[in-house]
Amino acid sequence: MNISATELNKRPGTYLEKALRVPVVVEKSGRPSIVLISYDRFIELENFFWGEAVKEVEKDQKFLSVDESQNFLEDILKK
């Protein structure tokens, strides 16, 4: 579902409720700007993301020190 930022401002409760069921893409100046999703879906996506990051490290069979791990995670979050 795509809506404008203006529409979100007019009826925020409606779209927050819809975002519990489906992603709501909010467009600003006709371009996608943000996506509203449920908290449960956010957690699913975050868990998937971290799981994939772990697979990449395991694939290289390279284990990092604590400092290297911190730097690796910070680099991922910058992307």
Beta strands, then each sheet from edge to edge (+ up, - down):
strand 1: 2-4
strand 2: 24-28
strand 3: 31-36
sheet 1: 1+ 2+ 3-
end
